[in-house]
C-alpha cells in the first residue's frame, strides 16, 4: 500500500513539473549601458592631485586635496545623451580653472563594464563628429545606485605620467 502511495506521488510530481514548463521571460529590453549611468548632472565632492613621480619613488607627500582650492567646490559637469542613450555633449560649470576642455562632446571606449579589470575611458572631443580628441578620462568607479562616480585625468610627457587628478562626484537630481 505504501509503495502505491509513492507511485501516485511520483506521478503527480511529474505532471506538476510538466505543467510548469511554460516559462515567461518577458519582452526584450536593451541592456543597461554605462552611458545611462553616466548621463546627467554631477557635482564634485573631492578633487585630489596625485604627483605620479613622487608616488612611484615613494616620496611623501605625493597627494594634495584640491577640493577647497580655486573654487573647485563649485565644479559641476553634465554628460548628455540622446533618446537612444548615445552620448552627445558635456559641459563643466562653475568658476574653476579648467583641467580639461570645459565643453565639447564625449563617448566611452566601451558601453559596458570591462571583464578584464581595465578601466573604461571617457573620450572628450571638441567637435560633434568626434574626430578631434582633446582629453581622456579614466572612469575608475562606475555610477551605481549610490549615485557616485569617480574618474581620473592623467597628464603625461613622453608616455610617462607625471600628475593625475582624481575627481569624485555625486549625482545631482
N, C-alpha and C positions, 0 to 999 in steps of 0.2 A: 504494500500500500504506500509505503514511504517513497519508494522509487518511482511510483506513478505520479506522485506529487511533484517530485523533482523533474520528471519528464514534462509535465504541464507547465511548470515554472520556466523551464528552459525554452519551451516552445513559445510561451508568452513573451519572454525576453527577446527572442529572435524577431517576432512580429513587431514588437515595440521598436527595436533597433532599425528594422527595415522601414518602418513608418516615419522615422526621424531623418530619412535620407535626403529630404528636400531642404537644402541649405540656401538661405537667402543672404547673399553677400552685399546687398545694397547696390546702388548705382555707382558708376565710376566717377571719381573726383581726381583732379590733378594733385600730385604730391605737393606738400608744403616745401617751398624753397627758402633759401636764406634771404632772397630778395624780399619776401613777405615779412621776414623777421626784422630786417634792417630798415625797411620802409618807415618813414615818419620823422618826427622831431626828437632830437636827443640833446640833453643838457649835460655839461661837463660836471663830474663830481670830483675828479682828480686828474692832474696832469703831472707826470713825472718825467724829468730829463735824466737819461742814463748815459754816462760817459763810458762808451764801449771800450776805449783803450784802457782806462783805469780799471774797469771791471775785469777785463782779460788779464791784466797784470796784477790783480789783487791789490790795487791802490785804493785806500779809503780817503774821503768819501767818493763814491762813484755814482751816486744818485742825488738828485735835488728835486724837491717838490715845487713845482711852478704854479700850482693851482691858485694861489692868492696873489701872485705877481702879475703885473701887466694887464690887469682886468680879465684874466682868464676865467674868473668866476662867472663872467657874462657870456662865455663861449657856448654857442648852440650851433648844431648842424642839422640840416634837413636833407634826408635822402628821399627822393621821389621816384615812384614807379607809375606806369600807366595802368589801364584797366586789366591788362593781362599779366600784371606783375613783372613787366620788363623794365629795367632801370632807365630813368630819364636824366634828371638833373640833380645836383646837390648844391647847397649854399650854406656857408658859415655866416652866422650873425653874431653881433657883439663887437664892441670896440677893442679888439685884440690884435696883437701883431700876428701876421699870417705865417704859419709854419709850412703850409702848403696852399695851393691856389684856393682863394676863398669861394669861388663858384665855378661851376662847369658841369661836366657830365661824368657818369660813372657806370661801371659794370664790375661784376665779380669774375674771378678766374674760374669759379665753379659755382653752379647754382645750388649745389648740395654739399653737405659736410664731407670732408675727405676721410677715407677709410685708412689712409697711411699715416695719420697723425700730422700731416703737414697743414699749415695754415692756409685758409682761403685768402686771396689777395683782393683788395678793392682797388681797381684801376681808376685813376682820375684823368679826365681828358678836358681839353679846352674847347673842343668842337663837338657838335652833335653827331657827326659821323664816326666819332671815336677813333680818329687817326692820329691825333696829336696828344700823346700821353704826357701828363705833367708830373704825376707822382704815383706811388704805390703805397697803400696802407695794408698792413698785415692784420687781418681780423683774428685776434688771439682769443676772443671769447664771444661766441655767437649768442645773440639775444635769445632768451627763453621766456618762460612765464614770469620770471622775476623782473623783466624789463631792464636788464643791464647788458651793456655791450662794452667790449674793450678792443681797441685797435692800436697798432704801433706804426709809427713813421720812422724809418731808418734813413739817416744820411750817411753816405759813404763816399770815399775817394779812392780811385784805383781799385775798386772791388772790395775795399776794406771798410767796414762800418766804423765810424768814429763817434757818432752820437745818435741816440734814438729817443723818441718821445712816446710815452705810453699814455693814451687817453682812455679814461674810464668814464662811461656815460650812462645816464639813466633815461628811459623813455619819458617824454613829456606828452601828456594827453590832455 
